[in-house]
Amino acid sequence: MRAPAMTIQTRKSDQRITTRVRALLSVFLLCCVAPFASAAQNPYTVIEGVSNELLGVIRSEGKNVNANPQSYYSAVDRVLAPVVDFDFIARGVMGKYAKQATPAQRAKFASTFRRDLVATFARGVATFGNMDVKVLNPGAAPSGNRVNVLQEVRSKEGVTKVSYTLVRNRSGQWKLINVILNGVNLGKTFRGQFSQSMQTNGGDIDRVIASWSAADKVG
C-alpha cells in the first residue's frame, strides 16, 4: 500500500531535521561542558572557558578512539559529568512516558541515554582540532537560578549559533539542561523521537530503551 503524500512529506521533513541535528551534534557538547561549578562561578565564564578542558582530552585521547574507545569515552564522560544533568535531560526526553515508567526503567534509560550520547559525541569529535568559541552575551553572574548563554562556534564546518540553558541547583552548581543549535532544540528533538519509538514499539518502554541510539535519533 502506498503511503499517503502527507506521510511521505512528513518523513522527508523529519529526515531533514535529524540530518541537521546530526551535523550539529559534534558541537552539541563540545562547548557546553564545565568543571565543578560553584555558586560563586559565572555561568558565562564557565561556558566560555571549559571547552579547553575537553579539547585537551580530545587531543590526548581522541587518537585512541579505535584502539581503546572505552578509555576515551570515559575521559570525555568525566568532563561532561560535573555540569550536564543527564538524569534531568533523560527524564525530559521520556516526556509523559516518564510517569508510566518504573523507577528502575527511568534509571535504566538515563544510564543508556548518557552512555550512548557520550559515545556518539566522543566519536564525532575525535579528530577535531581547532575551534574558535565566543560567548555573545557575557555578563555578571545572574541573581536568578536560570540563564541562557548564547555562543558562536566557528570551525571548518562553518559558524554555529548555540544557546545553552543552565539552571543553578540547591548546591549552587550550574547544570546544563538543554541546548538549541541554529534553532534546533535538541531536547524537543529527542523527546519527539522517544514518543515516536513508543508508538512504534506498542508502548513497550523496555523495548524502546533497549533499542535507543543517539546516533539513530539524530539521523
N, C-alpha and C positions, 0 to 999 in steps of 0.2 A: 504494500500500500504506500502510495506516495505521500510524503509529509506535506501538510498544508504550507502554503507560501509563507504565512506569518511565522510558523515554526522555524522554517529554514532561515528566514531573515533574522529571527531572534538568535538562533545558533551562531550565525555569522557575526552578529554584533557581539555576542559573548566571547567568541574567539578573538575578535579584535581587542577587546578589553583585557582578556587574560594574557594575550601576547604582549600588550603594553606593560602589564604588571611584571611579566617575566623579564622583560628587558630592563625594568627598573629595580628588580629585586636585589641586584648586586649593590645598589646604592642604599637599599632599604635600611640595613643595619650598620652600614659602614660608618656613618657619621652620627648615629643616634645612640651610641653606647658610651658609658662612663664608668669610672671607678666609683667607689662608695661615695654617695652624695649626702653630705650632712646638711643640717638646717642652715648653716652659715654659707653654703655654697650658692653661687648664682647659676641658675639653670642655663642661661645663655652661654656662660663661660664653660659649663660642663659640656654642652653640645659642641661648642667651638673647639675645645682643646682635646677631647678624648679620642678623636679619630687617630691621633698619633700612636696611641697605645695599641689600637687594633691593627694599624698599618705595620707596626713593629712586629706583631705576631704573624701577619701575613708574609712579611719579608723573610722572617726567620723560619717559619714553619710551613708556609704555603708550598714550598718545593717538595714537601713530604706528603702531599695530598694523595698520591698514588701508592707510595711505598708504605706509609703509616698514617692512613686517613684518620683513625680514631684519635691518635695523639694530637693531630692538627685540629680536629673538631673540638676536642676537649679544651685546647688552648683558646680557641675562639669563644667557646661557651663560658669560660672563666671571665672573659672580658665583658660579655653580654650580661651575665647573671646579676651583677650588683644593681643594675638600673632597669632592665627590661622586665616588666611584670608579666611573665609568661602565663601565670595562672589566671590573672585578670583577663588577659587577651584571649586565652583559650576559652574561658567561660563566655566571653562576648561572642566568640566565633560560634559556639554552640547555640547561642541565642535562646529562643524559647524552649529548645530541647534540653537545656541545662537543667531545668526543673524536673524534667521527666527522667533524667539520668540519676543513677545511684551515686553516692559519694565516690565509690570505687571507680565507676565509669568516668566521672568527671576528672578524677586524679589520673586515670589511665590516658584520657585524651590530652590532658595538659602535658603529660610526660611525652606522649607521642608527638604532639604538636611542636613542643620545644625541640626535641631531638631531631626531627625531620627538617624543621625550618633552619636550625643552626647548620645542619649538614648541607642543605641546599645552598644556603648563603655562603658558607665557607668554600664550597667547590666553585661557586660563581666568582669569588674574588681572589682565588688562589694565585692568579697571575697579575693581579693589579699592582701597579707601581705608584705613579704619581697622580694625585688628585688635588685640586685647588678648592678648598672649602671656606665659605664665608657666611657668617650669621648676618642676616639682613636687618634684624630688629633688636640689636643688643640694647640692654638696659640694666638698671639695678635689679636686684633680686626682688621679685614681686611680693607684696604683702599677702596675697591670696594663696590658695593651695592648688591652683590650676593655671597653666600657662601654655601658649602656643609659641614655639620657637621656629622662626622662618629661616631657611637656609638655602644657599645656592651652591650647587656642586658642579664643578667643571672638570671634565675628563675628556679623553679622546673620543668618547661616545657622544659628547655634546654637553649641554647645560641642563641640569635638572633642578626644578624648584621643589623644595621639600618643606613640609610643615609637620613638626613634631608636637604631639600633645603629651604633656607631662603633668603629673599630679604629685603633691607632697603628702606623704603619709604621716601617721601619728608620730613616727620616729624622726620626722624631719627629712626623710630621704626623698629625693625626686625620682619618680618612677615613670618610665615611658609606657604609655598605654595605647598609642595609635600613631600612625604615620600616613600622611597624604602626599603622594608623589605626582607632581604635574596634574593635580586634580583627581588622581585615582586614590580612593580611600581604601587602604589595604584591609582594615578591619571589616568594612562592609563587604568587600570582595570575598574574603574568606568565609564570612557568615553566610553569604548567599550560596557559596559552594557547599557548605556543610548542609544547609537546608535542602539543596538540590540532591545531595548524596543521600540524605534521609529518605527523600521521596523515592529515589531510585532503588534503595535497599529496603523498601517497605517498612520504614520506621525502625529498623533494627540498628540500634546505636552501636552495638558491639561490632557489627559488620562495617559500619561507617568508620569507626576508629581503626579497625584492622586494615582498611583499605586506604586510609588517609595518607596523602603525599603532598607536601607543599609544592614540589616540582610540578605535579599534575595540576594542582589547583591554580597555579599561576601561568598555565599554558605551556 
